[in-house]
Amino acid sequence: MSNRAVTRLMGLAVLVFGVTLAACSADDPILTETTGMTDVGEEGGDHMDGFAFGEPAGAAEVDRVIEISATDGFAFDPDSASVSVGETVTFRVTNIGVIPHDFTLGDKDMQDEHEMEMQEMGDGMAMHEEPNVFSLEPGETKEMTWHFTSAAALEFGCHQAGHYAAGMHGSLSVEG
């Protein structure tokens, strides 16, 4: 078989795989139930665009800022907060330690799923950032702005190896 024919067959296989993957994942009710996510990204990215509890928002829409420190004692300070439905909040998270941390916003099921993903990736693998997830190098500060659309019991957690299991998570109450 010529190189040209092999290239065409590989291209066709990639196309068929992509179409099959998109068809199997779109509007999956089990995916929505287990992750709290409601939409599949139109561009086929690695993350979902919709969350049952709200959505990413712009900095111009912010009602208030919640400052959070990630510590090497496997804790967030403060370790709890509350917001109201309809409120837009910026979480300004600073890693005040000397080891990497991350910040994941979501319900308990989302936290458990992210924890499993991180364990499967193992040490040394780069974490991908999502609308509700970012990583923090030592001394780094990052912000996440979120508009809350429905009441929920949420968490924020760090999923670096062993951190979440050691207690590095906090509670966020979204009150109606």
C-alpha positions in Angstrom: 0.0 0.0 0.0 1.4 3.4 -0.9 2.2 6.1 1.7 -0.6 8.2 0.2 -3.2 5.5 0.7 -2.1 4.9 4.3 -2.3 8.6 5.0 -5.9 8.7 3.6 -6.9 5.7 5.7 -5.5 7.2 8.8 -7.3 10.5 8.2 -10.6 8.6 7.6 -10.1 6.6 10.9 -9.5 9.8 12.8 -12.7 11.4 11.3 -14.8 8.3 12.1 -13.5 8.2 15.7 -14.2 11.9 16.2 -17.8 11.7 14.9 -18.4 8.6 17.0 -17.0 10.2 20.1 -19.2 13.3 19.6 -22.3 11.3 19.0 -21.8 9.2 22.1 -21.1 12.1 24.5 -23.6 14.8 23.4 -26.6 15.2 25.7 -25.6 12.2 27.9 -28.0 12.3 30.9 -25.6 10.1 32.9 -22.8 12.5 32.3 -25.0 15.4 33.5 -26.1 13.5 36.6 -22.6 12.4 37.7 -20.7 15.6 37.0 -23.3 18.4 37.3 -22.3 19.5 33.8 -25.1 20.2 31.4 -23.5 21.0 27.9 -20.8 19.5 25.8 -18.5 22.1 24.4 -19.3 22.9 20.7 -15.7 22.9 19.8 -15.1 19.4 21.2 -12.7 20.6 23.9 -11.7 18.6 27.0 -14.2 20.3 29.3 -17.9 20.9 29.6 -19.3 24.4 29.2 -22.3 24.1 31.5 -22.4 23.6 35.2 -25.6 23.0 37.2 -24.7 25.6 39.8 -23.6 28.5 37.6 -21.1 29.7 35.0 -17.8 31.5 34.6 -18.3 35.3 34.5 -16.3 38.4 33.6 -14.5 40.5 36.1 -16.7 43.5 35.3 -19.7 41.7 36.7 -18.2 41.0 40.2 -20.2 41.6 43.3 -17.4 40.8 45.7 -14.0 39.0 46.0 -13.3 36.1 48.4 -9.6 35.8 49.2 -8.4 32.3 49.8 -4.9 31.0 50.8 -3.7 27.6 49.8 -1.2 26.4 52.5 1.4 23.6 52.7 -0.5 22.4 55.8 -3.0 20.9 53.3 -5.6 23.5 54.0 -7.4 26.4 52.6 -7.8 29.6 54.6 -10.7 30.2 55.0 -12.1 26.7 54.7 -15.7 27.8 54.2 -17.7 30.5 52.5 -21.2 31.3 51.4 -22.6 33.1 48.4 -26.1 33.9 47.2 -27.9 32.7 44.1 -27.5 35.5 41.5 -24.2 36.7 43.0 -21.0 36.9 40.9 -17.9 36.2 43.0 -14.2 36.3 42.2 -12.2 33.7 44.1 -8.7 35.1 44.5 -6.5 32.2 45.5 -2.9 32.5 46.6 -0.5 29.6 47.1 1.4 30.8 50.2 3.4 27.6 50.4 6.4 26.2 48.7 4.7 23.2 46.9 2.2 23.3 44.1 -1.5 23.4 44.8 -4.7 23.7 42.8 -8.2 25.0 43.2 -11.3 23.1 41.9 -14.8 24.4 42.4 -17.7 21.9 42.2 -20.0 19.6 44.1 -18.8 16.5 45.9 -19.3 14.3 42.9 -17.2 16.6 40.7 -14.5 16.7 43.4 -14.4 12.9 43.6 -14.2 12.6 39.8 -11.4 15.1 39.6 -9.6 13.3 42.4 -9.8 10.0 40.5 -8.5 11.7 37.3 -5.6 13.2 39.1 -4.7 9.9 40.7 -4.8 8.2 37.3 -2.5 10.9 35.8 0.1 10.3 38.5 2.9 12.6 39.6 4.6 14.7 37.0 1.6 15.0 34.7 0.5 18.5 33.9 -3.0 19.2 35.1 -5.3 20.8 32.4 -7.1 23.9 33.4 -10.9 24.1 33.1 -13.4 26.9 33.8 -13.7 25.6 37.4 -10.1 24.4 37.9 -6.6 26.0 38.0 -3.2 25.1 39.3 -1.0 27.3 41.5 2.7 27.3 41.7 4.4 28.4 44.9 3.7 32.1 45.5 1.3 32.4 42.6 -2.1 34.1 42.8 -4.9 33.3 40.3 -8.6 34.3 40.1 -11.8 32.5 39.1 -14.9 34.6 38.6 -18.2 32.7 38.9 -21.9 33.6 38.6 -24.0 31.4 40.8 -27.4 30.5 39.3 -28.9 27.9 41.7 -28.7 26.9 45.4 -26.1 24.1 46.0 -23.7 22.6 48.5 -20.3 22.9 46.8 -16.7 22.4 47.7 -13.4 23.8 46.7 -10.5 21.4 46.8 -6.9 20.7 45.9 -6.2 17.6 44.0 -2.4 17.5 43.9 -1.3 14.0 44.9 -2.5 13.3 48.5 -3.7 16.8 49.2 -7.5 16.3 49.0 -7.3 13.0 51.0 -5.2 15.0 53.7 -8.2 17.4 54.1 -7.3 20.1 51.6 -10.9 21.1 50.8 -13.5 23.6 52.0 -17.2 24.1 51.8 -19.1 26.7 49.7 -22.8 27.2 50.4 -24.8 28.7 47.6 -27.9 30.0 49.3 -31.2 30.7 47.5 
